[in-house]
């Protein structure tokens, strides 16, 4: 869950209009800032588990899709590929407009269509799709924490998580197969019982579902018996797995 101020939370409880701010830095370091007046649509796709199944260790790249108004051909000649987009979402609060970071994305595709530019961009996890053998110089044996941090920094992204389950586990031998750094990150996340994702600041984090942390930390649950209680069984422990936020 993305932390916000009390004023932001209060504004979300009533009628509101979301304000979007996208700062675009092109490869030639030209900068454009788009707001609601220029953006026609914007949406995010992200996941922490594979579609149709529940998995541990997923490292799924998030995607941003947007269309920007181009009726004046202002952007027709620009090369959007590999441009970096920093996205912020804001609302009007009692204290003025408040924005929160929503992620950093690199443009993957862009095309003109009926007075608009349609863009898809990938979050910073996509930067880890490079060969591990050439990117990383880490010496083994190495702990999971060392492998996680090295895999991130070798790809130019920042590791955001400090301390995680099994972070001191030692891997004796360096992988010899043709893995990507993202696959190595996924392996670390699996051994730590986590998922990996790019957070709202573009940093790479290892995390888990908050409601499940408490559940997994307890022991000796009793499922009870198949009694005749109505409308449900009257015996057994009650567990709350939280929400998939």
LINMO-V344782 format. One record per helix or strand of 3 or more residues. SS is the DSSP state (A for helix, B for strand). FROM is the first residue (numbers start at 1). LEN is the number of residues. If there is no record, write none. Layout:
# LINMO-V344782
ss=SS from=FROM len=LEN
ss=SS from=FROM len=LEN
This chain:
# LINMO-V344782
ss=A from=6 len=7
ss=B from=19 len=7
ss=B from=31 len=4
ss=B from=39 len=7
ss=B from=63 len=7
ss=B from=84 len=10
ss=B from=96 len=18
ss=B from=116 len=8
ss=A from=124 len=5
ss=A from=132 len=4
ss=A from=144 len=10
ss=A from=181 len=11
ss=B from=195 len=4
ss=B from=204 len=4
ss=A from=210 len=8
